[in-house]
C-alpha cells in the first residue's frame, strides 16, 4: 500500500462524529434499558479509524462541541492514529449524541440529540483546505447535507478535493430520523450523486433511493452514472454486489455470530479505500477487486462480532486470520 517515497497516501473522511449511548442490554426499548455505555461513533469518523487500524493514513474533517465529549472524541481519533488537523470546536453548540436501541438480532434504531449540534455548524471558511487538498481519497456521507452551514462546507470540501485530484467516495449512510422528510432525504442524497467515483449503498438504501422492492442488478444499475468507477451494494449477511463499467458480480459473506452491526459498513468502506488509495487500477481488474472486496467483507463481518463500532474495527492480522480460516 505504500507509495514510492514510503509515505502512505492520505484518506480524508468528512462529516460527523458523535457519541452513541448503547443500552447495556440487547433487545429492549430505550425506556426499558437499565443503563447505557458511551460508544464513540459517526460513520465518517468510523471510516477514518477503520483505515488507520488497517495500517492506512487517515484524517477526519468536521466540527465537535467545545465540551468534554467533543475533546474526548478528538482524543479517540488521535489515539487511533487519525489526524485531527481538520477538526474545529464550536463554543456555542454541543457534540451530537444518539441513543441506540440494539434489537435482539443486532440491528439498530436511533434517537438523536442534535438541535443543533456542533457538526451541523461547520462553515466553509473553517475548512482546513491544505489538508483536504492533500487527500488521495475524499470520503463523505449525506448527514452533512441536511442543514446549512454544514451543507455548504461539505460541497466546498468536495470541490476542493476533486480539483486537487482526489478520488471521491460516497456512502450515503441514510438516517431517516435526521431528515425533515423522506422526500428531502432522497432529493439531497441524490443531489451530489453524479460527483462520486466510488459509491457504497446498503440493500435498504438501494430500495429507498430507487423506490424498488428489489436489490437486483437492474435496480442497482439504475443508479449508475458516467463518472462512477465502482458501485457497491452491501447485502448484510449475504455479502455484496459490485458494478463497474466493464464487469459486475457478487462476493460471498463470512458467517459470524453477529451481536452488533454498528460500524460494519464503515469497516467495509475503510478496508476498500485502504486497498485502492495507492492503486486505482484495482477498480479495473476484476480478480484483484474481488480479493479486495473479500477482505472488506471480512472486515465488516469481524466488526459485527463485538459491541460498538470503534472497539470492533479490526486490525489487518485479525482480518488475515479470518481469511485464512475460511
TAMO-V149957 format. One record per backbone hydrogen bond with DSSP energy under -0.5 kcal/mol. NH is the residue of the N-H (numbers start at 1). CO is the residue of the C=O. Records with the same first field share a line. If there is no record, write none. Layout:
NH->CO + CO
This chain:
3->7
6->3
8->6
10->134
11->57
12->10 + 137
13->59
14->139
15->61
18->41
19->96
20->18 + 39
21->98
22->20 + 37
23->100
24->35
27->102
28->25 + 102
33->29 + 30
37->22
39->20
41->18
45->16 + 42
46->42
47->43
48->44
49->45
50->46
51->47
52->48
53->49
54->50
55->52
56->51
57->9
58->56
59->11
60->83
61->13
62->86
64->88
66->90 + 93
67->65
71->67
72->68
73->69
74->70
75->71
76->72
77->73
78->74
79->75
80->76
81->78
82->77
83->58
86->60
87->84
88->62
90->64
91->89
97->113
98->19
99->111
100->21 + 98
101->109
102->100
103->101 + 107
106->103
109->101
111->99
113->97
114->112
115->116
118->94
120->117
121->118
122->119
126->123
127->124
129->127
132->128
133->129
134->130 + 131
135->132
136->10
137->10
138->167
139->12 + 137
140->169
141->14
142->172
145->142
146->143
150->120
151->147
153->149
154->150
155->151
156->152
157->153
158->154
159->155
160->156
161->157
162->158
163->159
164->160
165->162
166->161
167->136
169->138 + 167
170->198
171->140
178->175
179->176
185->181
186->182
187->183
188->184
189->185
190->186
191->187
192->188 + 189
193->190
195->192
196->192 + 193
197->168
198->168
199->230
200->170
201->232
203->234
206->202
207->203
208->204
209->205
210->206
211->207
220->216
221->217
222->218 + 219
223->220
224->221
228->225
229->197
230->197
231->243
232->199
233->241
234->201 + 232
235->239
238->235
239->236
240->251
241->233
242->249
243->231
244->247
249->242
251->240
256->254
258->256
259->304
260->304
261->106
264->261
267->263
268->264
269->265
270->266
271->267
272->268
273->269
274->270
275->271
276->272 + 273
277->273
279->276
282->279
283->280
284->281
285->282
286->284
289->285
290->286
291->287
292->288
293->289
294->290
295->291
296->292
297->293
298->294
299->295
300->296
301->297
302->298
303->299
304->300 + 301
305->302
306->303
310->40
312->309
313->309 + 310
316->53
319->315
320->316
321->317
322->318
323->319
324->320
325->321
326->322 + 323
